[in-house]
Amino acid sequence: MGDDALPEIFSMSAPALVTQFERLAGAPGGVERLRELILTLAVRGKLVSQEPSDEPASALLQGIRAEKERRIADGRIKPDKASSEAIDQHPFEIPETWIWVSMGEVVEIVRGITFPASEKTKESGPGRIACLRTANVQESIEWDDLLFVSRSFMGREDQLLKLHDIVMSMANSRELVGKVALVDQIPHAESTFGGFLGVLRPWRIDPRYAMAVLRSSYARSTLIDSSSQTTNIANISLGKLRPLPFPLPPLAEQARIVARVDELMQLCDALEAKGRLEAQQHARLLETLLGTLTESTTPEELAANWQRVAEHFDLLLDRPEAVDGLEQTVLQLAVRGLLVQQDPRDEPVSALIERVRAEKERLIAQGKVKRDKPLPPISDEEKPFELPEGWEWVRLSDLTQKIGAGSTPLGGREVYVPTGVKFLRSQNVWNEGLRLDGVAHIKAETHARMKGTVVISNDLLFNITGASIGRCAVVPSDFDEANVSQHVTIVRTVFPELNAFLHKVLVSRHVQQAVMDVQVGVSREGLSIAKLALFLIPLPPLEEQSRIVARVTEIRRLCAGLRQRLAASQATQSRLAEALVEAATA
């Protein structure tokens, strides 16, 4: 799309414009890019047409200079030579009726007051004045949480806020420095502003147009890049702000630009609200329809409900989170025994349990594993749902020869070496499998001292602390060896053939909810090994486990394909939006 086509879009009739906006807003971050594009076009003179009858910006600048000279002569302001110097750089082309000026030539800039921290309070009182701080500067000024300080800290009367002032955050994080808000009300008799803020008072120009310039990507990036940086704070100095090249249009055109920007931003607001509403409605619809699947009581009932849901797949699965919901629903159906048919020819699950017990006793007799403490019987009240005939509830510990947490060697990062034995941490454990990019390593002698934390092939690894609590991975069968940190638990089953189905149970909503219900720790989520061992596992015959795993794998493959198509569609939309923004800023 060429540069010449951009104004045509923004001059369309309202219905046509809404159609184009909706198309662009559908891209990832689309509305945010639209807002950026609107401001970019506004400050480049491409959002509204130029009118030959408008008084040119050069005449407006002469009037501003004359007014400033009168105030200098009256002693009300001091001359500022730096602000009146000619602009020798033009960041982009502007219309012939516009003119480049320095920010300081058309905007008076006032720094805020300073005061000791001991002097501030949130209570008003005699001799105290309301004082804005950086937290009050949002999309608009937020007046609910103010400081009050002695009026004596004001050095000059121009440090009193006025209507139509532009308040700027002069010292803040890199992302927030330069943020501006317009003063459209002053709910206190008098108000001032703190030292991390500055006030910009335009001379004879529309403050809303000045706001558009200051919020444009051009001004934001210029100010951020020129700010001085400390560890956590970026500072905008007056020496950098005053000479900022400012694109000045005729006053009449400023009014048209502001009106058009307001109109288009309101349309962006409506698109955002519509998007939120559609997302909420979609989430409710998805929850309802997928809920009918999980409420099925037999495979036959599930098949009928699945058919009804499948008729709406195009509407349901049009966003990644919907595919995630479908995948989690499939896991829930799998662990409830509804995903595949039961086969009476399968070996009874009771026989499987007996084989597990016998093998566990053999390992205990050989001294390879320790005998577990007696487990409490499973009461009917504990069982979260009914199981199909031929299934049984067991505790996780019933199926394992080891449930043990890892350990982190003393010495911090110094114990890690470029090569050696892999040391797995919670960031390496994902439901889809181990992620070994950037994996840590420890020395062989360190590994030898940590025998209880050794991971072998076919182990299940389960995160028990932190933000990733509940994530679970199956260690591949061709894995060599590793150790795990104290944030990861090794779950080693008696028979490796149990792992695939058990992994599906551990990452299902059934167990993940149990993790959330029993976690401990004030500042950091945690799950004890003792509680993990007691988790209830719905256990089917081994042959049925294989059929379930195959079916889940098949559906997850379909879900992966859906995600790829959605990602490709979103990438196309994103490229369209990006091309539009790039064309405007070329």
C-alpha positions as CSV (number, residue, x, y, z in Angstrom):
1,M,0.0,0.0,0.0
2,G,1.5,3.3,-1.0
3,D,1.8,6.5,0.8
4,D,-0.8,8.2,-1.3
5,A,-3.4,5.7,-0.3
6,L,-3.2,6.4,3.4
7,P,-5.2,9.6,3.5
8,E,-7.9,8.0,1.4
9,I,-8.5,5.4,4.1
10,F,-8.8,8.1,6.8
11,S,-11.2,10.2,4.7
12,M,-13.6,7.3,4.0
13,S,-17.2,7.5,5.1
14,A,-17.8,6.2,8.6
15,P,-19.1,2.7,7.6
16,A,-16.2,2.1,5.2
17,L,-13.7,3.4,7.7
18,V,-15.1,1.1,10.4
19,T,-14.7,-1.9,8.0
20,Q,-11.1,-1.0,7.3
21,F,-10.3,-0.4,11.0
22,E,-11.9,-3.7,12.0
23,R,-9.7,-5.4,9.5
24,L,-6.5,-3.8,10.9
25,A,-7.6,-4.1,14.5
26,G,-7.9,-7.9,14.1
27,A,-4.1,-8.1,13.9
28,P,-2.1,-8.8,17.1
29,G,-1.8,-5.5,18.8
30,G,-3.8,-4.0,15.9
31,V,-5.7,-1.3,17.9
32,E,-2.5,-0.1,19.5
33,R,-0.9,0.1,16.0
34,L,-3.9,2.0,14.7
35,R,-3.5,4.6,17.5
36,E,0.1,4.9,16.6
37,L,-0.7,5.3,12.9
38,I,-3.4,8.0,13.6
39,L,-0.9,10.1,15.6
40,T,1.8,9.6,13.0
41,L,-0.4,10.8,10.2
42,A,-1.6,13.7,12.4
43,V,1.8,15.2,13.0
44,R,2.9,14.7,9.4
45,G,0.0,16.6,8.0
46,K,-1.6,13.6,6.3
47,L,-4.7,13.1,8.5
48,V,-6.7,16.1,7.2
49,S,-6.5,18.3,4.1
50,Q,-4.7,21.6,4.0
51,E,-6.9,24.6,3.3
52,P,-5.5,27.6,1.3
53,S,-7.5,30.0,3.4
54,D,-5.7,29.0,6.6
55,E,-3.3,31.5,8.0
56,P,0.1,29.9,7.5
57,A,2.1,28.5,10.5
58,S,4.8,31.1,9.9
59,A,2.3,33.9,10.8
60,L,1.3,32.0,13.9
61,L,5.0,31.7,14.9
62,Q,5.4,35.5,14.4
63,G,2.5,36.1,16.7
64,I,3.9,33.8,19.3
65,R,7.3,35.5,19.2
66,A,5.6,38.9,19.5
67,E,3.7,37.8,22.6
68,K,6.8,36.4,24.2
69,E,8.7,39.6,23.5
70,R,5.9,41.6,25.3
71,R,6.1,39.3,28.3
72,I,9.9,39.6,28.4
73,A,9.6,43.3,28.3
74,D,7.0,43.2,31.1
75,G,9.5,41.1,33.2
76,R,7.0,38.2,33.4
77,I,9.3,35.7,31.6
78,K,13.0,35.5,30.9
79,P,14.5,35.3,27.4
80,D,15.5,31.8,26.2
81,K,18.1,32.1,23.4
82,A,18.4,28.4,22.9
83,S,14.7,27.9,22.2
84,S,14.7,30.5,19.4
85,E,17.6,29.0,17.4
86,A,16.8,27.8,13.9
87,I,15.9,24.1,13.5
88,D,18.6,22.5,11.2
89,Q,17.1,19.0,11.2
90,H,13.7,18.0,9.7
91,P,12.9,14.5,10.9
92,F,10.3,14.1,8.2
93,E,8.5,16.0,5.5
94,I,5.6,18.3,6.4
95,P,3.1,20.4,4.3
96,E,4.2,23.7,2.8
97,T,1.9,25.6,5.1
98,W,3.6,24.1,8.2
99,I,6.9,25.0,9.8
100,W,9.5,23.3,11.9
101,V,10.2,25.0,15.2
102,S,11.9,24.0,18.4
103,M,9.6,22.8,21.2
104,G,10.9,25.5,23.6
105,E,9.9,28.3,21.1
106,V,6.2,27.4,21.1
107,V,5.9,25.8,24.6
108,E,6.8,27.2,28.0
109,I,8.4,24.4,30.1
110,V,8.2,24.6,33.9
111,R,9.9,22.1,36.3
112,G,8.2,20.9,39.4
113,I,8.9,21.6,43.0
114,T,11.2,19.7,45.4
115,F,10.6,18.9,49.0
116,P,11.9,16.5,51.7
117,A,10.2,13.1,51.9
118,S,9.4,13.9,55.5
119,E,7.2,16.8,54.5
120,K,4.8,15.0,52.3
121,T,1.4,13.7,53.5
122,K,-1.8,12.4,52.0
123,E,-3.9,14.7,54.2
124,S,-4.8,18.2,53.2
125,G,-4.6,21.0,55.7
126,P,-4.0,24.7,56.3
127,G,-1.0,25.9,54.3
128,R,-0.8,22.7,52.3
129,I,-1.3,22.4,48.5
130,A,-2.2,19.4,46.4
131,C,0.9,18.0,44.5
132,L,0.8,15.7,41.5
133,R,3.5,12.9,41.2
134,T,4.4,10.6,38.4
135,A,1.7,8.0,39.4
136,N,-1.0,10.6,38.7
137,V,0.1,10.9,35.1
138,Q,-1.9,8.3,33.2
139,E,-4.0,8.6,30.0
140,S,-5.5,11.5,31.9
141,I,-4.6,13.1,35.3
142,E,-5.8,10.8,38.2
143,W,-6.7,13.0,41.1
144,D,-7.6,10.2,43.6
145,D,-4.2,9.6,45.2
146,L,-2.5,13.0,45.8
147,L,0.3,14.2,48.0
148,F,-0.1,17.4,50.0
149,V,2.9,19.6,50.8
150,S,3.5,23.0,52.3
151,R,2.9,25.8,49.8
152,S,6.2,27.3,50.9
153,F,8.0,24.8,48.8
154,M,6.7,26.5,45.6
155,G,9.5,28.8,44.4
156,R,7.4,30.6,41.7
157,E,3.7,31.2,41.0
158,D,4.1,29.5,37.5
159,Q,4.4,26.3,39.4
160,L,0.7,26.4,40.0
161,L,-1.2,24.1,37.7
162,K,-3.5,25.7,35.1
163,L,-6.2,24.3,32.9
164,H,-4.9,23.0,29.6
165,D,-1.4,22.4,31.0
166,I,0.4,19.3,29.7
167,V,2.0,17.4,32.6
168,M,5.0,15.3,31.5
169,S,6.9,12.6,33.4
170,M,10.4,13.8,33.3
171,A,12.0,11.0,35.4
172,N,10.7,7.5,35.2
173,S,11.4,4.1,33.8
174,R,12.5,4.0,30.2
175,E,9.0,2.8,29.1
176,L,7.2,5.6,31.0
177,V,9.5,8.6,30.8
178,G,8.0,11.3,28.6
179,K,4.4,10.2,29.3
180,V,2.0,13.1,29.1
181,A,-1.5,13.9,30.3
182,L,-3.7,17.0,29.8
183,V,-5.1,19.0,32.7
184,D,-8.8,19.3,31.9
185,Q,-9.9,20.0,35.5
186,I,-8.3,21.0,38.8
187,P,-10.5,19.7,41.6
188,H,-8.6,21.6,44.3
189,A,-8.4,25.3,44.9
190,E,-4.7,25.2,44.1
191,S,-2.4,22.4,42.8
192,T,1.2,22.0,42.0
193,F,3.5,19.2,40.7
194,G,6.6,17.4,42.0
195,G,10.2,17.5,40.8
196,F,9.9,14.4,38.6
197,L,7.3,16.2,36.5
198,G,7.3,19.1,34.2
199,V,4.5,21.2,32.8
200,L,4.4,22.3,29.2
201,R,2.3,25.4,28.4
202,P,1.8,25.9,24.7
203,W,1.9,29.5,23.3
204,R,-1.1,30.2,21.2
205,I,-1.3,26.6,19.9
206,D,-3.9,24.0,20.6
207,P,-2.7,22.0,23.7
208,R,-4.5,18.9,22.3
209,Y,-2.4,19.1,19.1
210,A,0.7,19.5,21.3
211,M,-0.4,16.3,23.1
212,A,-0.8,14.5,19.8
213,V,2.8,15.4,18.9
214,L,4.2,14.4,22.3
215,R,2.3,11.0,22.2
216,S,3.4,10.2,18.7
217,S,6.0,7.5,18.2
218,Y,8.3,10.2,16.7
219,A,8.4,12.3,19.9
220,R,8.3,9.4,22.3
221,S,11.3,7.6,20.7
222,T,13.3,10.8,20.3
223,L,12.8,11.8,23.9
224,I,13.5,8.3,25.2
225,D,16.6,7.9,23.1
226,S,18.0,11.2,24.2
227,S,17.2,10.7,27.9
228,S,20.0,10.1,30.4
229,Q,19.9,6.6,31.9
230,T,20.7,5.3,35.4
231,T,20.1,1.8,36.5
232,N,16.3,2.1,36.8
233,I,15.5,5.7,35.9
234,A,15.5,7.7,32.6
235,N,15.6,11.5,32.8
236,I,14.5,14.0,30.2
237,S,16.4,17.3,30.6
238,L,15.2,20.7,29.6
239,G,18.3,20.9,27.4
240,K,17.0,17.9,25.4
241,L,13.3,18.9,25.5
242,R,13.5,22.5,24.4
243,P,15.3,21.9,21.1
244,L,13.0,19.0,20.1
245,P,11.9,19.6,16.5
246,F,8.2,20.4,16.6
247,P,6.0,20.2,13.5
248,L,3.8,23.4,13.6
249,P,0.6,23.6,11.5
250,P,-1.7,26.5,11.0
251,L,-4.0,27.1,14.0
252,A,-7.1,26.3,12.0
253,E,-5.6,23.0,10.8
254,Q,-4.7,22.1,14.4
255,A,-8.4,22.3,15.3
256,R,-9.3,20.0,12.3
257,I,-6.5,17.6,13.3
258,V,-7.6,17.4,16.9
259,A,-11.2,16.8,15.9
260,R,-10.2,14.0,13.5
261,V,-7.9,12.4,16.0
262,D,-10.6,12.5,18.7
263,E,-13.1,10.9,16.2
264,L,-10.6,8.1,15.2
265,M,-9.5,7.4,18.8
266,Q,-13.1,7.0,19.8
267,L,-13.5,4.5,17.0
268,C,-10.4,2.7,18.4
269,D,-12.0,2.8,21.9
270,A,-15.1,1.2,20.4
271,L,-13.1,-1.5,18.6
272,E,-11.2,-2.3,21.8
273,A,-14.5,-2.5,23.8
274,K,-16.0,-4.7,21.0
275,G,-12.9,-6.9,21.1
276,R,-13.1,-7.4,24.8
277,L,-16.9,-8.1,24.6
278,E,-16.4,-10.6,21.8
279,A,-13.6,-12.3,23.7
280,Q,-15.8,-12.6,26.8
281,Q,-18.7,-13.9,24.8
282,H,-16.4,-16.3,23.0
283,A,-15.0,-17.5,26.3
284,R,-18.5,-18.1,27.7
285,L,-19.6,-20.0,24.5
286,L,-16.5,-22.1,24.5
287,E,-16.9,-22.9,28.2
288,T,-20.5,-23.9,27.7
289,L,-19.9,-26.1,24.7
290,L,-16.8,-27.7,26.0
291,G,-18.6,-28.2,29.3
292,T,-21.2,-30.3,27.6
293,L,-18.3,-32.6,26.6
294,T,-16.9,-33.0,30.1
295,E,-20.4,-33.5,31.5
296,S,-20.9,-36.6,29.3
297,T,-21.2,-39.8,31.3
298,T,-20.6,-42.4,28.6
299,P,-18.5,-42.6,25.4
300,E,-21.8,-42.7,23.4
301,E,-23.1,-39.5,25.0
302,L,-19.7,-37.9,24.4
303,A,-19.9,-38.8,20.7
304,A,-23.3,-37.2,20.3
305,N,-22.1,-34.0,22.2
306,W,-18.9,-33.9,20.2
307,Q,-20.8,-33.9,17.0
308,R,-22.8,-30.8,18.1
309,V,-19.6,-29.0,19.1
310,A,-17.8,-30.0,15.9
311,E,-20.4,-28.2,13.9
312,H,-19.2,-24.9,15.4
313,F,-15.4,-25.5,15.3
314,D,-14.8,-22.7,12.8
315,L,-16.4,-20.2,15.3
316,L,-15.0,-21.9,18.4
317,L,-11.4,-22.5,17.4
318,D,-10.5,-19.1,15.9
319,R,-8.0,-18.1,18.6
320,P,-5.1,-19.9,20.3
321,E,-6.7,-19.9,23.8
322,A,-9.7,-21.7,22.4
323,V,-7.4,-24.5,21.0
324,D,-5.7,-24.6,24.5
325,G,-9.2,-25.1,26.0
326,L,-10.0,-27.9,23.6
327,E,-6.8,-29.7,24.4
328,Q,-7.3,-29.4,28.2
329,T,-10.9,-30.7,27.7
330,V,-9.5,-33.7,25.7
331,L,-7.2,-34.5,28.7
332,Q,-10.0,-34.3,31.1
333,L,-12.1,-36.7,29.0
334,A,-9.1,-39.0,28.8
335,V,-8.6,-39.3,32.5
336,R,-12.3,-39.8,33.1
337,G,-12.4,-42.7,30.7
338,L,-14.6,-41.1,28.1
339,L,-12.2,-40.7,25.2
340,V,-12.1,-44.3,24.0
341,Q,-14.3,-47.3,24.4
342,Q,-13.6,-49.9,27.2
343,D,-12.8,-53.4,26.0
344,P,-13.8,-56.3,28.2
345,R,-11.0,-58.3,26.8
346,D,-8.4,-56.0,28.4
347,E,-6.5,-57.4,31.4
348,P,-8.4,-56.2,34.5
349,V,-6.8,-53.2,36.2
350,S,-6.8,-55.2,39.5
351,A,-4.2,-57.5,37.8
352,L,-2.1,-54.6,36.8
353,I,-2.2,-53.2,40.4
354,E,-1.1,-56.6,41.7
355,R,1.8,-56.8,39.3
356,V,2.9,-53.3,40.4
357,R,2.8,-54.3,44.0
358,A,4.7,-57.5,43.4
359,E,7.4,-55.7,41.5
360,K,7.6,-53.1,44.2
361,E,8.1,-55.8,46.9
362,R,10.8,-57.3,44.8
363,L,12.7,-54.0,44.6
364,I,12.3,-53.5,48.3
365,A,13.6,-57.0,49.0
366,Q,16.7,-56.2,46.9
367,G,17.2,-53.0,48.8
368,K,16.8,-50.9,45.6
369,V,13.9,-48.9,47.1
370,K,12.6,-48.1,50.5
371,R,9.2,-49.2,51.8
372,D,6.6,-46.4,51.8
373,K,4.7,-45.4,54.9
374,P,1.2,-46.9,54.9
375,L,-1.1,-44.9,52.8
376,P,-4.6,-43.9,54.0
377,P,-7.5,-45.7,52.3
378,I,-9.3,-43.7,49.6
379,S,-12.7,-42.6,50.8
380,D,-15.7,-42.0,48.6
381,E,-15.7,-38.3,49.6
382,E,-12.2,-37.9,48.1
383,K,-13.1,-39.3,44.7
384,P,-13.7,-36.2,42.4
385,F,-15.7,-38.1,39.7
386,E,-17.1,-41.5,38.8
387,L,-14.8,-43.9,36.9
388,P,-15.9,-46.3,34.2
389,E,-16.3,-49.9,35.0
390,G,-12.9,-51.6,35.0
391,W,-11.0,-48.6,36.3
392,E,-9.8,-48.0,39.9
393,W,-8.6,-45.1,42.0
394,V,-5.0,-45.4,43.3
395,R,-2.6,-43.0,45.0
396,L,0.4,-41.8,43.0
397,S,2.7,-43.5,45.5
398,D,1.0,-46.8,44.7
399,L,2.5,-46.7,41.2
400,T,6.0,-45.4,42.0
401,Q,9.3,-46.7,43.2
402,K,10.6,-43.1,43.9
403,I,9.1,-39.7,44.5
404,G,12.0,-37.5,45.5
405,A,13.0,-33.9,45.1
406,G,16.3,-32.7,43.7
407,S,18.9,-30.5,45.4
408,T,20.9,-27.5,44.4
409,P,24.6,-27.7,45.2
410,L,26.1,-24.9,47.4
411,G,28.1,-22.2,45.8
412,G,25.5,-20.4,43.6
413,R,26.4,-19.9,40.0
414,E,30.0,-20.8,40.6
415,V,29.1,-24.5,40.7
416,Y,27.9,-24.4,37.1
417,V,30.4,-25.3,34.4
418,P,30.3,-25.0,30.6
419,T,30.3,-28.7,30.1
420,G,29.6,-31.7,32.3
421,V,26.6,-33.5,33.7
422,K,23.3,-31.7,32.9
423,F,21.6,-30.0,35.8
424,L,17.9,-29.6,35.2
425,R,15.9,-26.8,36.8
426,S,12.2,-25.9,36.7
427,Q,12.8,-23.8,33.5
428,N,13.8,-26.9,31.7
429,V,10.6,-28.8,32.6
430,W,7.6,-28.2,30.3
431,N,4.5,-30.3,29.6
432,E,5.6,-30.8,26.0
433,G,9.0,-32.2,27.2
434,L,12.4,-31.1,28.4
435,R,13.8,-27.9,27.0
436,L,17.6,-28.1,27.1
437,D,18.6,-24.9,25.4
438,G,20.9,-23.1,27.8
439,V,20.8,-26.0,30.3
440,A,23.2,-25.8,33.2
441,H,26.0,-28.3,33.8
442,I,27.8,-29.4,37.0
443,K,31.1,-31.2,37.5
444,A,31.3,-35.0,37.6
445,E,32.4,-34.9,41.3
446,T,29.4,-32.7,42.2
447,H,27.2,-35.1,40.3
448,A,28.7,-38.0,42.3
449,R,27.8,-36.3,45.6
450,M,24.2,-35.9,44.6
451,K,23.2,-39.5,43.9
452,G,19.7,-39.0,45.3
453,T,18.9,-36.4,42.6
454,V,20.0,-38.4,39.6
455,V,17.5,-38.4,36.7
456,I,17.4,-41.4,34.3
457,S,15.4,-42.1,31.1
458,N,11.7,-42.5,31.4
459,D,11.4,-40.6,34.7
460,L,8.6,-38.1,35.1
461,L,9.8,-34.6,36.3
462,F,7.3,-32.5,38.2
463,N,7.8,-28.9,39.2
464,I,6.9,-28.3,42.9
465,T,7.6,-24.6,43.5
466,G,7.4,-21.3,41.7
467,A,5.4,-19.9,38.9
468,S,5.8,-23.1,36.9
469,I,4.4,-25.3,39.7
470,G,2.6,-28.4,38.2
471,R,4.5,-28.5,35.0
472,C,5.5,-32.1,34.1
473,A,7.8,-33.7,31.5
474,V,8.6,-37.2,30.5
475,V,12.3,-37.8,30.3
476,P,13.0,-39.4,26.8
477,S,14.0,-43.0,26.6
478,D,17.3,-42.1,25.0
479,F,18.3,-39.6,27.7
480,D,21.7,-40.1,29.3
481,E,21.8,-38.7,32.8
482,A,21.3,-35.5,34.8
483,N,20.5,-34.1,38.2
484,V,17.6,-31.9,39.2
485,S,17.3,-28.9,41.5
486,Q,15.2,-28.7,44.7
487,H,12.4,-27.2,42.7
488,V,11.8,-30.4,40.7
489,T,10.6,-33.8,41.9
490,I,11.5,-37.1,40.3
491,V,8.5,-39.4,39.9
492,R,9.8,-42.8,38.9
493,T,7.1,-45.4,38.2
494,V,7.5,-49.1,38.9
495,F,6.8,-49.9,35.2
496,P,7.9,-47.4,32.6
497,E,4.9,-48.3,30.4
498,L,2.7,-46.5,32.9
499,N,4.5,-43.2,32.2
500,A,2.7,-42.0,29.1
501,F,-0.8,-42.2,30.6
502,L,0.3,-41.0,34.0
503,H,1.8,-37.9,32.4
504,K,-1.6,-37.1,30.8
505,V,-3.1,-37.4,34.3
506,L,-0.5,-35.2,35.9
507,V,-1.0,-32.3,33.4
508,S,-4.8,-32.6,33.3
509,R,-7.1,-30.2,35.1
510,H,-7.8,-33.0,37.7
511,V,-4.3,-32.9,39.1
512,Q,-3.5,-29.3,38.3
513,Q,-6.5,-28.2,40.4
514,A,-5.2,-30.5,43.2
515,V,-1.9,-28.8,43.0
516,M,-3.5,-25.4,43.5
517,D,-5.6,-26.7,46.4
518,V,-2.8,-28.1,48.5
519,Q,0.1,-25.8,47.7
520,V,1.9,-24.2,50.7
521,G,4.2,-21.3,51.1
522,V,3.6,-17.6,51.9
523,S,5.9,-15.9,49.4
524,R,6.3,-18.7,46.9
525,E,4.0,-21.4,45.8
526,G,5.2,-24.9,46.9
527,L,4.0,-28.5,47.0
528,S,5.4,-31.0,49.4
529,I,6.4,-34.5,48.2
530,A,4.2,-36.0,50.9
531,K,1.1,-34.4,49.5
532,L,2.2,-35.2,45.9
533,A,2.4,-38.9,46.9
534,L,-1.2,-38.9,48.1
535,F,-2.6,-37.5,44.8
536,L,-5.5,-39.6,43.4
537,I,-4.8,-41.2,40.0
538,P,-7.6,-42.7,37.9
539,L,-6.1,-46.0,36.6
540,P,-7.4,-47.9,33.6
541,P,-6.2,-51.3,32.2
542,L,-2.8,-51.0,30.6
543,E,-4.2,-51.7,27.1
544,E,-6.8,-48.9,27.4
545,Q,-4.0,-46.6,28.6
546,S,-2.3,-47.2,25.3
547,R,-5.5,-46.5,23.3
548,I,-6.1,-43.3,25.3
549,V,-2.5,-42.0,24.8
550,A,-2.7,-42.7,21.1
551,R,-6.0,-40.8,20.8
552,V,-4.7,-37.8,22.8
553,T,-1.6,-37.7,20.7
554,E,-3.7,-37.7,17.5
555,I,-5.9,-34.9,18.8
556,R,-2.9,-32.9,20.0
557,R,-1.4,-33.2,16.6
558,L,-4.6,-31.7,15.1
559,C,-4.5,-28.9,17.7
560,A,-0.8,-28.2,16.7
561,G,-2.0,-27.8,13.1
562,L,-4.8,-25.5,14.2
563,R,-2.3,-23.3,16.1
564,Q,0.0,-23.1,13.1
565,R,-2.8,-22.0,10.8
566,L,-3.9,-19.4,13.4
567,A,-0.4,-18.2,13.8
568,A,0.0,-17.9,10.0
569,S,-3.3,-15.9,9.8
570,Q,-2.3,-13.6,12.6
571,A,1.2,-13.1,11.0
572,T,-0.5,-12.1,7.7
573,Q,-2.7,-9.6,9.6
574,S,0.3,-8.3,11.5
575,R,2.3,-7.8,8.3
576,L,-0.6,-5.8,6.8
577,A,-0.8,-3.6,9.8
578,E,3.0,-3.2,9.9
579,A,3.1,-2.3,6.2
580,L,0.5,0.4,6.8
581,V,2.5,1.9,9.7
582,E,5.7,1.7,7.7
583,A,4.1,3.4,4.7
584,A,2.9,6.2,6.9
585,T,6.4,6.7,8.4
586,A,8.4,6.3,5.2
